[in-house]
């Protein structure tokens, strides 16, 4: 599932990123690429 640019506009009208893809890693984390910033975010379960 990917979000459109309009869905990423926050309440105040600012953009915080543009997700391109999300894939599960072998370590249980989810890796999300940000096409606008050229970054990869690593999301891990709590605990």
N, CA, C and O atoms as a Maestro MAE file, in Angstrom:
{
 s_m_m2io_version
 :::
 2.0.0
}

f_m_ct {
 s_m_title
 :::
 protein
 m_atom[188] {
  # First column is atom index #
  i_m_mmod_type
  r_m_x_coord
  r_m_y_coord
  r_m_z_coord
  i_m_residue_number
  s_m_chain_name
  s_m_pdb_residue_name
  s_m_pdb_atom_name
  i_m_atomic_number
  :::
  1 25 0.854 -1.170 0.000 1 A "UNK " " N  " 7
  2 3 0.000 0.000 0.000 1 A "UNK " " CA " 6
  3 2 0.897 1.230 0.000 1 A "UNK " " C  " 6
  4 15 1.853 1.308 0.772 1 A "UNK " " O  " 8
  5 25 0.593 2.169 -0.850 2 A "UNK " " N  " 7
  6 3 1.347 3.416 -0.857 2 A "UNK " " CA " 6
  7 2 0.392 4.583 -0.728 2 A "UNK " " C  " 6
  8 15 -0.757 4.522 -1.168 2 A "UNK " " O  " 8
  9 25 0.877 5.625 -0.129 3 A "UNK " " N  " 7
  10 3 0.060 6.820 0.084 3 A "UNK " " CA " 6
  11 2 0.322 7.828 -1.020 3 A "UNK " " C  " 6
  12 15 1.443 7.937 -1.516 3 A "UNK " " O  " 8
  13 25 -0.702 8.557 -1.402 4 A "UNK " " N  " 7
  14 3 -0.510 9.624 -2.377 4 A "UNK " " CA " 6
  15 2 0.106 10.833 -1.681 4 A "UNK " " C  " 6
  16 15 0.107 10.921 -0.453 4 A "UNK " " O  " 8
  17 25 0.627 11.759 -2.477 5 A "UNK " " N  " 7
  18 3 1.199 12.975 -1.890 5 A "UNK " " CA " 6
  19 2 0.165 13.724 -1.070 5 A "UNK " " C  " 6
  20 15 0.497 14.287 -0.027 5 A "UNK " " O  " 8
  21 25 -1.080 13.742 -1.522 6 A "UNK " " N  " 7
  22 3 -2.134 14.445 -0.781 6 A "UNK " " CA " 6
  23 2 -2.370 13.825 0.586 6 A "UNK " " C  " 6
  24 15 -2.694 14.536 1.537 6 A "UNK " " O  " 8
  25 25 -2.214 12.514 0.699 7 A "UNK " " N  " 7
  26 3 -2.429 11.844 1.981 7 A "UNK " " CA " 6
  27 2 -1.314 12.130 2.970 7 A "UNK " " C  " 6
  28 15 -1.481 11.926 4.172 7 A "UNK " " O  " 8
  29 25 -0.174 12.602 2.473 8 A "UNK " " N  " 7
  30 3 0.957 12.885 3.345 8 A "UNK " " CA " 6
  31 2 1.011 14.322 3.821 8 A "UNK " " C  " 6
  32 15 1.919 14.689 4.566 8 A "UNK " " O  " 8
  33 25 0.066 15.137 3.410 9 A "UNK " " N  " 7
  34 3 0.022 16.521 3.874 9 A "UNK " " CA " 6
  35 2 -0.617 16.525 5.255 9 A "UNK " " C  " 6
  36 15 -1.735 16.043 5.434 9 A "UNK " " O  " 8
  37 25 0.090 17.066 6.213 10 A "UNK " " N  " 7
  38 3 -0.408 17.100 7.584 10 A "UNK " " CA " 6
  39 2 -1.458 18.188 7.761 10 A "UNK " " C  " 6
  40 15 -1.711 18.973 6.846 10 A "UNK " " O  " 8
  41 25 -2.051 18.229 8.911 11 A "UNK " " N  " 7
  42 3 -3.086 19.190 9.241 11 A "UNK " " CA " 6
  43 2 -2.675 20.620 8.914 11 A "UNK " " C  " 6
  44 15 -3.504 21.415 8.472 11 A "UNK " " O  " 8
  45 25 -1.426 20.951 9.123 12 A "UNK " " N  " 7
  46 3 -0.953 22.322 8.908 12 A "UNK " " CA " 6
  47 2 -0.458 22.562 7.487 12 A "UNK " " C  " 6
  48 15 0.066 23.636 7.192 12 A "UNK " " O  " 8
  49 25 -0.615 21.590 6.613 13 A "UNK " " N  " 7
  50 3 -0.250 21.765 5.221 13 A "UNK " " CA " 6
  51 2 1.214 21.520 4.900 13 A "UNK " " C  " 6
  52 15 1.673 21.893 3.820 13 A "UNK " " O  " 8
  53 25 1.957 20.905 5.808 14 A "UNK " " N  " 7
  54 3 3.354 20.607 5.531 14 A "UNK " " CA " 6
  55 2 3.512 19.131 5.196 14 A "UNK " " C  " 6
  56 15 2.749 18.287 5.666 14 A "UNK " " O  " 8
  57 25 4.493 18.842 4.392 15 A "UNK " " N  " 7
  58 3 4.781 17.452 4.033 15 A "UNK " " CA " 6
  59 2 5.934 16.957 4.889 15 A "UNK " " C  " 6
  60 15 6.896 17.688 5.126 15 A "UNK " " O  " 8
  61 25 5.840 15.731 5.347 16 A "UNK " " N  " 7
  62 3 6.927 15.178 6.146 16 A "UNK " " CA " 6
  63 2 7.689 14.106 5.395 16 A "UNK " " C  " 6
  64 15 8.716 13.637 5.884 16 A "UNK " " O  " 8
  65 25 7.224 13.704 4.231 17 A "UNK " " N  " 7
  66 3 7.938 12.700 3.456 17 A "UNK " " CA " 6
  67 2 7.060 12.139 2.358 17 A "UNK " " C  " 6
  68 15 5.889 12.496 2.227 17 A "UNK " " O  " 8
  69 25 7.645 11.256 1.576 18 A "UNK " " N  " 7
  70 3 6.903 10.586 0.515 18 A "UNK " " CA " 6
  71 2 7.340 9.138 0.510 18 A "UNK " " C  " 6
  72 15 8.396 8.802 -0.024 18 A "UNK " " O  " 8
  73 25 6.526 8.281 1.107 19 A "UNK " " N  " 7
  74 3 6.886 6.869 1.162 19 A "UNK " " CA " 6
  75 2 6.789 6.260 -0.231 19 A "UNK " " C  " 6
  76 15 5.862 6.551 -0.986 19 A "UNK " " O  " 8
  77 25 7.753 5.416 -0.557 20 A "UNK " " N  " 7
  78 3 7.800 4.791 -1.865 20 A "UNK " " CA " 6
  79 2 7.507 3.303 -1.751 20 A "UNK " " C  " 6
  80 15 6.743 2.759 -2.548 20 A "UNK " " O  " 8
  81 25 8.106 2.643 -0.772 21 A "UNK " " N  " 7
  82 3 7.935 1.206 -0.623 21 A "UNK " " CA " 6
  83 2 8.180 0.818 0.824 21 A "UNK " " C  " 6
  84 15 8.890 1.512 1.552 21 A "UNK " " O  " 8
  85 25 7.591 -0.288 1.233 22 A "UNK " " N  " 7
  86 3 7.816 -0.840 2.567 22 A "UNK " " CA " 6
  87 2 8.031 -2.340 2.423 22 A "UNK " " C  " 6
  88 15 7.216 -3.036 1.817 22 A "UNK " " O  " 8
  89 25 9.138 -2.837 2.985 23 A "UNK " " N  " 7
  90 3 9.419 -4.259 2.897 23 A "UNK " " CA " 6
  91 2 9.833 -4.785 4.272 23 A "UNK " " C  " 6
  92 15 10.486 -4.081 5.042 23 A "UNK " " O  " 8
  93 25 9.449 -6.027 4.573 24 A "UNK " " N  " 7
  94 3 9.879 -6.624 5.843 24 A "UNK " " CA " 6
  95 2 11.336 -7.074 5.743 24 A "UNK " " C  " 6
  96 15 11.768 -7.599 4.717 24 A "UNK " " O  " 8
  97 25 12.077 -6.859 6.820 25 A "UNK " " N  " 7
  98 3 13.473 -7.288 6.869 25 A "UNK " " CA " 6
  99 2 13.598 -8.615 7.598 25 A "UNK " " C  " 6
  100 15 12.665 -9.028 8.287 25 A "UNK " " O  " 8
  101 25 14.722 -9.285 7.462 26 A "UNK " " N  " 7
  102 3 14.943 -10.574 8.124 26 A "UNK " " CA " 6
  103 2 14.995 -10.458 9.650 26 A "UNK " " C  " 6
  104 15 14.879 -11.456 10.361 26 A "UNK " " O  " 8
  105 25 15.171 -9.230 10.144 27 A "UNK " " N  " 7
  106 3 15.251 -8.993 11.585 27 A "UNK " " CA " 6
  107 2 13.895 -8.678 12.206 27 A "UNK " " C  " 6
  108 15 13.817 -8.394 13.401 27 A "UNK " " O  " 8
  109 25 12.811 -8.723 11.401 28 A "UNK " " N  " 7
  110 3 11.476 -8.433 11.913 28 A "UNK " " CA " 6
  111 2 11.076 -6.981 11.781 28 A "UNK " " C  " 6
  112 15 9.930 -6.629 12.060 28 A "UNK " " O  " 8
  113 25 11.991 -6.135 11.363 29 A "UNK " " N  " 7
  114 3 11.685 -4.712 11.175 29 A "UNK " " CA " 6
  115 2 11.053 -4.501 9.805 29 A "UNK " " C  " 6
  116 15 11.177 -5.341 8.914 29 A "UNK " " O  " 8
  117 25 10.380 -3.378 9.652 30 A "UNK " " N  " 7
  118 3 9.850 -2.959 8.366 30 A "UNK " " CA " 6
  119 2 10.707 -1.787 7.895 30 A "UNK " " C  " 6
  120 15 10.949 -0.843 8.646 30 A "UNK " " O  " 8
  121 25 11.157 -1.857 6.661 31 A "UNK " " N  " 7
  122 3 11.978 -0.802 6.083 31 A "UNK " " CA " 6
  123 2 11.134 -0.017 5.086 31 A "UNK " " C  " 6
  124 15 10.547 -0.584 4.165 31 A "UNK " " O  " 8
  125 25 11.084 1.305 5.289 32 A "UNK " " N  " 7
  126 3 10.264 2.186 4.458 32 A "UNK " " CA " 6
  127 2 11.187 3.187 3.776 32 A "UNK " " C  " 6
  128 15 11.971 3.872 4.434 32 A "UNK " " O  " 8
  129 25 11.089 3.268 2.451 33 A "UNK " " N  " 7
  130 3 11.897 4.243 1.722 33 A "UNK " " CA " 6
  131 2 11.128 5.549 1.580 33 A "UNK " " C  " 6
  132 15 9.910 5.550 1.400 33 A "UNK " " O  " 8
  133 25 11.847 6.650 1.663 34 A "UNK " " N  " 7
  134 3 11.285 7.991 1.525 34 A "UNK " " CA " 6
  135 2 11.884 8.614 0.275 34 A "UNK " " C  " 6
  136 15 13.050 9.009 0.270 34 A "UNK " " O  " 8
  137 25 11.089 8.704 -0.780 35 A "UNK " " N  " 7
  138 3 11.571 9.223 -2.051 35 A "UNK " " CA " 6
  139 2 11.874 10.707 -2.024 35 A "UNK " " C  " 6
  140 15 12.733 11.168 -2.776 35 A "UNK " " O  " 8
  141 25 11.198 11.463 -1.187 36 A "UNK " " N  " 7
  142 3 11.413 12.909 -1.120 36 A "UNK " " CA " 6
  143 2 12.728 13.246 -0.419 36 A "UNK " " C  " 6
  144 15 13.445 14.153 -0.841 36 A "UNK " " O  " 8
  145 25 13.040 12.520 0.643 37 A "UNK " " N  " 7
  146 3 14.234 12.820 1.431 37 A "UNK " " CA " 6
  147 2 15.422 11.922 1.071 37 A "UNK " " C  " 6
  148 15 16.551 12.195 1.479 37 A "UNK " " O  " 8
  149 25 15.172 10.850 0.308 38 A "UNK " " N  " 7
  150 3 16.249 9.927 -0.025 38 A "UNK " " CA " 6
  151 2 16.709 9.119 1.172 38 A "UNK " " C  " 6
  152 15 17.891 8.795 1.286 38 A "UNK " " O  " 8
  153 25 15.779 8.788 2.071 39 A "UNK " " N  " 7
  154 3 16.107 8.072 3.300 39 A "UNK " " CA " 6
  155 2 15.419 6.719 3.354 39 A "UNK " " C  " 6
  156 15 14.459 6.464 2.626 39 A "UNK " " O  " 8
  157 25 15.927 5.849 4.232 40 A "UNK " " N  " 7
  158 3 15.274 4.581 4.547 40 A "UNK " " CA " 6
  159 2 15.025 4.578 6.051 40 A "UNK " " C  " 6
  160 15 15.944 4.763 6.849 40 A "UNK " " O  " 8
  161 25 13.764 4.364 6.423 41 A "UNK " " N  " 7
  162 3 13.396 4.306 7.839 41 A "UNK " " CA " 6
  163 2 13.253 2.860 8.264 41 A "UNK " " C  " 6
  164 15 12.731 2.043 7.506 41 A "UNK " " O  " 8
  165 25 13.703 2.533 9.454 42 A "UNK " " N  " 7
  166 3 13.583 1.182 10.023 42 A "UNK " " CA " 6
  167 2 12.597 1.243 11.172 42 A "UNK " " C  " 6
  168 15 12.831 1.925 12.170 42 A "UNK " " O  " 8
  169 25 11.483 0.519 11.024 43 A "UNK " " N  " 7
  170 3 10.452 0.464 12.054 43 A "UNK " " CA " 6
  171 2 10.530 -0.882 12.756 43 A "UNK " " C  " 6
  172 15 10.476 -1.933 12.118 43 A "UNK " " O  " 8
  173 25 10.657 -0.837 14.080 44 A "UNK " " N  " 7
  174 3 10.771 -2.072 14.855 44 A "UNK " " CA " 6
  175 2 9.602 -2.202 15.809 44 A "UNK " " C  " 6
  176 15 9.015 -1.203 16.224 44 A "UNK " " O  " 8
  177 25 9.257 -3.455 16.162 45 A "UNK " " N  " 7
  178 3 8.178 -3.644 17.135 45 A "UNK " " CA " 6
  179 2 8.601 -3.125 18.511 45 A "UNK " " C  " 6
  180 15 9.779 -3.145 18.868 45 A "UNK " " O  " 8
  181 25 7.617 -2.667 19.261 46 A "UNK " " N  " 7
  182 3 7.900 -2.194 20.626 46 A "UNK " " CA " 6
  183 2 8.333 -3.367 21.486 46 A "UNK " " C  " 6
  184 15 7.857 -4.491 21.321 46 A "UNK " " O  " 8
  185 25 9.241 -3.086 22.405 47 A "UNK " " N  " 7
  186 3 9.637 -4.112 23.349 47 A "UNK " " CA " 6
  187 2 10.944 -4.633 23.070 47 A "UNK " " C  " 6
  188 15 11.423 -5.513 23.784 47 A "UNK " " O  " 8
  :::
 }
 m_bond[187] {
  # First column is bond index #
  i_m_from
  i_m_to
  i_m_order
  :::
  1 1 2 1
  2 2 3 1
  3 3 4 2
  4 3 5 1
  5 5 6 1
  6 6 7 1
  7 7 8 2
  8 7 9 1
  9 9 10 1
  10 10 11 1
  11 11 12 2
  12 11 13 1
  13 13 14 1
  14 14 15 1
  15 15 16 2
  16 15 17 1
  17 17 18 1
  18 18 19 1
  19 19 20 2
  20 19 21 1
  21 21 22 1
  22 22 23 1
  23 23 24 2
  24 23 25 1
  25 25 26 1
  26 26 27 1
  27 27 28 2
  28 27 29 1
  29 29 30 1
  30 30 31 1
  31 31 32 2
  32 31 33 1
  33 33 34 1
  34 34 35 1
  35 35 36 2
  36 35 37 1
  37 37 38 1
  38 38 39 1
  39 39 40 2
  40 39 41 1
  41 41 42 1
  42 42 43 1
  43 43 44 2
  44 43 45 1
  45 45 46 1
  46 46 47 1
  47 47 48 2
  48 47 49 1
  49 49 50 1
  50 50 51 1
  51 51 52 2
  52 51 53 1
  53 53 54 1
  54 54 55 1
  55 55 56 2
  56 55 57 1
  57 57 58 1
  58 58 59 1
  59 59 60 2
  60 59 61 1
  61 61 62 1
  62 62 63 1
  63 63 64 2
  64 63 65 1
  65 65 66 1
  66 66 67 1
  67 67 68 2
  68 67 69 1
  69 69 70 1
  70 70 71 1
  71 71 72 2
  72 71 73 1
  73 73 74 1
  74 74 75 1
  75 75 76 2
  76 75 77 1
  77 77 78 1
  78 78 79 1
  79 79 80 2
  80 79 81 1
  81 81 82 1
  82 82 83 1
  83 83 84 2
  84 83 85 1
  85 85 86 1
  86 86 87 1
  87 87 88 2
  88 87 89 1
  89 89 90 1
  90 90 91 1
  91 91 92 2
  92 91 93 1
  93 93 94 1
  94 94 95 1
  95 95 96 2
  96 95 97 1
  97 97 98 1
  98 98 99 1
  99 99 100 2
  100 99 101 1
  101 101 102 1
  102 102 103 1
  103 103 104 2
  104 103 105 1
  105 105 106 1
  106 106 107 1
  107 107 108 2
  108 107 109 1
  109 109 110 1
  110 110 111 1
  111 111 112 2
  112 111 113 1
  113 113 114 1
  114 114 115 1
  115 115 116 2
  116 115 117 1
  117 117 118 1
  118 118 119 1
  119 119 120 2
  120 119 121 1
  121 121 122 1
  122 122 123 1
  123 123 124 2
  124 123 125 1
  125 125 126 1
  126 126 127 1
  127 127 128 2
  128 127 129 1
  129 129 130 1
  130 130 131 1
  131 131 132 2
  132 131 133 1
  133 133 134 1
  134 134 135 1
  135 135 136 2
  136 135 137 1
  137 137 138 1
  138 138 139 1
  139 139 140 2
  140 139 141 1
  141 141 142 1
  142 142 143 1
  143 143 144 2
  144 143 145 1
  145 145 146 1
  146 146 147 1
  147 147 148 2
  148 147 149 1
  149 149 150 1
  150 150 151 1
  151 151 152 2
  152 151 153 1
  153 153 154 1
  154 154 155 1
  155 155 156 2
  156 155 157 1
  157 157 158 1
  158 158 159 1
  159 159 160 2
  160 159 161 1
  161 161 162 1
  162 162 163 1
  163 163 164 2
  164 163 165 1
  165 165 166 1
  166 166 167 1
  167 167 168 2
  168 167 169 1
  169 169 170 1
  170 170 171 1
  171 171 172 2
  172 171 173 1
  173 173 174 1
  174 174 175 1
  175 175 176 2
  176 175 177 1
  177 177 178 1
  178 178 179 1
  179 179 180 2
  180 179 181 1
  181 181 182 1
  182 182 183 1
  183 183 184 2
  184 183 185 1
  185 185 186 1
  186 186 187 1
  187 187 188 2
  :::
 }
}
